[in-house]
Amino acid sequence: MKFIKSILTIAFIFLALQVYAQENRQQARIFLLKGEVMNEETNKPISKVNVETNAGEYTTTNLGGEFAIKARVGEELTIKSEDFETVYYSIKDQQRVTLKVRKIKVLPNPQLGSSR
């Protein structure tokens, strides 16, 4: 009886480790994440926006604001452009993403317009 309990315990531990390892492999799988970057105010696509992952992958958006980048679930995308605020997005799954960016507001500098 003790022998059977030991075998069953070992089998259960082995099965639990297999399930855990399979889940980790699925999360670590590289895939091609596709998406688009849109202007938050106008809903128009934005070209030439830098898209990068925290794993070092890098691309830019095309004329239609679309991009494709190698990524993994759990990584973070950084969306950068000189004209728009930087956006950070955590990758949750392999679904196509639409990321909205906000134009940088440039405040007038009162010192530039003053004359003596």
Backbone bond lengths (Angstrom), bond angles and torsions (degrees), N, CA, C in turn:
res aa  C-N    CA-C-N  psi(-1)  N-CA   C-N-CA  omega(-1)  CA-C   N-CA-C  phi
1 M - - - 1.461 - - 1.525 110.46 -
2 K 1.336 116.56 -42.06 1.456 120.19 178.77 1.520 110.67 -62.08
3 F 1.331 114.78 -38.13 1.458 120.28 -179.29 1.542 110.61 -63.34
4 I 1.311 116.75 -42.58 1.475 121.46 -179.84 1.527 110.20 -65.23
5 K 1.337 117.41 -41.69 1.469 120.69 177.64 1.521 110.71 -61.38
6 S 1.315 116.41 -41.67 1.465 120.46 179.37 1.524 111.13 -63.61
7 I 1.308 116.35 -43.86 1.474 121.10 179.31 1.530 109.88 -63.31
8 L 1.322 117.13 -45.28 1.468 120.71 179.53 1.527 111.56 -63.69
9 T 1.313 117.50 -39.89 1.466 121.37 177.86 1.526 110.68 -63.29
10 I 1.311 116.72 -45.41 1.469 120.54 178.87 1.528 110.48 -63.63
11 A 1.324 117.03 -41.58 1.466 120.94 179.17 1.526 110.67 -63.14
12 F 1.327 117.04 -41.75 1.468 120.65 179.15 1.528 111.13 -63.86
13 I 1.319 116.96 -44.46 1.473 121.03 179.19 1.526 109.86 -62.41
14 F 1.328 116.65 -44.26 1.464 121.18 179.20 1.530 110.83 -60.34
15 L 1.327 117.46 -44.78 1.462 121.75 179.09 1.526 111.28 -63.15
16 A 1.328 117.52 -43.11 1.464 121.17 179.31 1.529 110.83 -62.48
17 L 1.327 117.07 -40.69 1.468 120.59 178.31 1.525 111.21 -65.76
18 Q 1.321 117.70 -37.35 1.465 121.23 178.65 1.533 111.06 -64.45
19 V 1.318 117.19 -43.40 1.466 121.46 178.43 1.525 110.28 -63.47
20 Y 1.319 116.52 -45.02 1.466 121.12 178.90 1.525 111.17 -61.34
21 A 1.313 117.82 -44.34 1.464 121.95 -179.45 1.526 110.94 -64.79
22 Q 1.323 117.51 -38.77 1.463 120.90 179.75 1.527 110.70 -66.16
23 E 1.317 117.82 -41.59 1.461 121.24 177.97 1.526 110.53 -62.34
24 N 1.322 117.40 -42.60 1.463 120.73 178.92 1.520 111.57 -64.91
25 R 1.324 117.89 -39.13 1.470 120.49 178.27 1.521 110.65 -63.31
26 Q 1.318 117.30 -40.26 1.461 120.15 -179.61 1.524 110.44 -65.67
27 Q 1.329 118.21 -39.49 1.452 120.45 179.46 1.513 111.56 -69.04
28 A 1.311 117.76 -32.14 1.456 121.62 -176.00 1.529 111.86 -85.73
29 R 1.307 118.85 -2.50 1.454 122.81 -177.13 1.533 110.73 -68.69
30 I 1.315 115.60 129.69 1.467 121.33 176.99 1.522 108.51 -80.00
31 F 1.313 116.42 137.75 1.465 121.64 176.58 1.523 108.63 -141.31
32 L 1.309 116.49 168.99 1.460 122.17 178.66 1.526 108.53 -94.24
33 L 1.319 116.05 106.15 1.460 121.52 178.83 1.523 108.54 -84.18
34 K 1.317 115.89 126.26 1.463 120.79 178.33 1.516 109.00 -112.08
35 G 1.323 114.92 149.22 1.450 118.59 179.70 1.511 111.67 -172.18
36 E 1.312 114.16 -171.84 1.461 120.76 179.32 1.512 109.11 -145.29
37 V 1.331 114.97 153.97 1.460 121.92 177.90 1.518 107.17 -115.88
38 M 1.336 115.81 126.32 1.462 122.07 -175.97 1.528 110.81 -123.77
39 N 1.330 115.38 149.16 1.458 121.79 173.46 1.524 107.33 -71.50
40 E 1.316 116.97 126.08 1.467 121.99 -177.31 1.533 112.16 -61.08
41 E 1.325 116.79 -36.83 1.470 120.51 -175.76 1.530 112.82 -80.95
42 T 1.331 117.01 -41.85 1.464 120.24 -173.99 1.525 113.64 -100.70
43 N 1.316 117.19 -12.69 1.466 122.96 -176.16 1.527 112.69 61.81
44 K 1.329 117.21 22.87 1.461 121.61 178.76 1.524 109.29 -98.01
45 P 1.337 116.20 148.62 1.467 119.31 178.58 1.524 111.53 -68.24
46 I 1.336 115.38 152.13 1.462 120.75 -179.18 1.523 108.77 -120.51
47 S 1.319 115.87 125.43 1.465 120.57 179.16 1.521 110.67 -93.25
48 K 1.328 114.63 164.18 1.468 123.38 175.99 1.529 113.42 60.34
49 V 1.320 116.83 33.34 1.465 122.00 175.21 1.526 107.75 -94.14
50 N 1.317 117.86 136.03 1.463 122.43 178.45 1.526 109.75 -79.27
51 V 1.340 115.01 130.03 1.462 121.78 177.71 1.521 106.45 -124.87
52 E 1.342 116.88 124.07 1.458 119.31 179.94 1.521 110.66 -142.46
53 T 1.337 115.12 156.38 1.458 120.57 176.24 1.519 108.80 -103.97
54 N 1.315 115.98 161.45 1.457 119.38 176.67 1.534 111.44 -72.82
55 A 1.342 117.35 -2.98 1.470 121.69 175.78 1.526 111.32 -93.56
56 G 1.355 116.78 -1.32 1.459 119.90 175.27 1.519 115.46 102.65
57 E 1.329 119.30 -3.38 1.471 120.81 176.20 1.524 108.35 -72.16
58 Y 1.340 115.98 150.39 1.466 120.26 -172.85 1.526 110.05 -150.18
59 T 1.320 116.58 141.02 1.460 122.29 173.50 1.525 108.59 -158.23
60 T 1.327 116.87 176.40 1.468 121.98 173.69 1.520 108.70 -128.92
61 T 1.320 115.75 157.89 1.463 119.70 178.76 1.524 110.39 -76.16
62 N 1.338 115.51 150.74 1.464 121.00 177.73 1.533 110.02 -85.85
63 L 1.322 117.40 -170.86 1.477 120.77 -177.89 1.527 112.94 -61.67
64 G 1.332 117.16 -26.30 1.464 121.22 178.29 1.513 112.79 -91.11
65 G 1.344 117.58 10.08 1.459 121.53 179.44 1.511 114.00 76.35
66 E 1.348 117.82 8.72 1.457 121.98 -175.76 1.525 111.73 -91.58
67 F 1.326 114.84 153.29 1.456 120.64 176.84 1.520 109.43 -145.94
68 A 1.332 115.00 160.95 1.464 123.00 172.16 1.523 105.76 -141.14
69 I 1.334 116.27 130.98 1.463 120.80 -175.31 1.527 109.35 -145.30
70 K 1.331 116.54 142.75 1.466 120.72 175.60 1.523 108.19 -72.10
71 A 1.348 115.25 132.24 1.466 119.37 -176.08 1.518 110.51 -154.30
72 R 1.319 114.55 172.10 1.469 122.93 174.51 1.527 108.02 -130.27
73 V 1.316 115.74 153.44 1.464 120.53 173.56 1.529 107.36 -61.58
74 G 1.327 116.53 134.71 1.460 122.07 179.59 1.519 113.44 100.06
75 E 1.343 117.25 -18.59 1.463 118.83 177.31 1.523 109.58 -74.98
76 E 1.332 115.25 168.49 1.458 120.78 -179.73 1.526 109.88 -117.12
77 L 1.334 115.23 132.32 1.464 121.20 173.45 1.516 108.47 -90.74
78 T 1.333 115.42 142.82 1.456 121.11 172.01 1.516 106.64 -119.39
79 I 1.332 116.45 126.09 1.457 122.93 -179.51 1.522 106.57 -109.90
80 K 1.358 116.38 117.81 1.470 120.43 -175.14 1.518 111.05 -129.20
81 S 1.323 114.55 143.55 1.455 122.60 174.26 1.529 107.62 -158.22
82 E 1.313 116.06 149.45 1.472 119.34 179.47 1.526 112.12 -63.70
83 D 1.331 116.57 -31.35 1.465 120.92 -173.87 1.528 114.26 -93.14
84 F 1.356 117.31 -9.06 1.456 120.43 -174.32 1.524 110.60 -129.19
85 E 1.332 115.58 154.56 1.459 120.99 177.42 1.525 109.13 -66.34
86 T 1.326 116.58 145.13 1.458 121.59 178.70 1.527 109.77 -69.40
87 V 1.333 115.96 137.53 1.463 122.25 179.99 1.522 108.34 -119.87
88 Y 1.342 116.27 138.81 1.463 122.71 176.32 1.515 107.92 -115.80
89 Y 1.330 116.00 135.49 1.463 120.57 -177.18 1.529 109.19 -137.26
90 S 1.332 117.50 125.64 1.468 122.27 176.50 1.525 109.04 -85.69
91 I 1.317 116.04 127.49 1.464 121.52 -177.84 1.525 108.61 -77.03
92 K 1.336 115.60 119.49 1.459 121.25 -175.76 1.525 112.62 -100.25
93 D 1.328 116.21 -30.57 1.460 120.99 -178.78 1.525 108.79 -159.56
94 Q 1.326 116.79 -168.88 1.457 120.68 -175.89 1.528 112.71 -94.25
95 Q 1.309 117.46 10.41 1.466 121.58 -178.52 1.525 111.42 -71.70
96 R 1.319 116.28 148.85 1.465 122.40 175.43 1.529 108.64 -59.54
97 V 1.350 116.48 141.91 1.461 120.15 -178.30 1.522 110.89 -119.40
98 T 1.311 115.52 146.44 1.458 122.51 171.59 1.520 106.41 -117.68
99 L 1.326 115.38 119.71 1.458 120.80 -177.43 1.514 109.41 -112.33
100 K 1.317 115.81 128.47 1.464 121.72 -178.91 1.525 108.86 -101.12
101 V 1.326 114.96 133.68 1.459 120.05 179.13 1.524 109.62 -119.81
102 R 1.329 114.90 152.25 1.459 121.91 -177.10 1.524 109.02 -109.11
103 K 1.324 115.75 134.66 1.456 121.97 178.29 1.525 109.83 -62.52
104 I 1.330 115.90 140.52 1.464 120.58 177.13 1.523 108.51 -72.19
105 K 1.307 115.15 128.44 1.468 120.31 177.98 1.521 108.50 -85.53
106 V 1.309 116.40 121.62 1.460 120.98 178.46 1.519 107.66 -98.62
107 L 1.327 115.37 117.21 1.461 120.14 179.14 1.527 109.12 -85.20
108 P 1.322 117.27 139.30 1.458 118.73 177.97 1.523 111.10 -64.77
109 N 1.311 115.46 141.48 1.465 121.12 178.42 1.515 108.15 -94.42
110 P 1.345 118.54 111.21 1.475 121.24 -176.92 1.527 112.06 -63.83
111 Q 1.309 118.07 -22.95 1.467 119.90 -178.87 1.524 111.31 -74.02
112 L 1.338 117.61 -26.20 1.462 119.16 -179.08 1.519 112.05 -71.43
113 G 1.311 117.26 -31.30 1.463 119.95 -176.36 1.522 113.84 -90.89
114 S 1.312 119.67 -5.08 1.452 119.94 -175.93 1.533 110.88 -84.28
115 S 1.313 115.81 141.60 1.450 121.01 176.40 1.522 108.69 -128.36
116 R 1.327 116.02 154.60 1.461 119.48 -177.91 1.462 112.01 -103.82
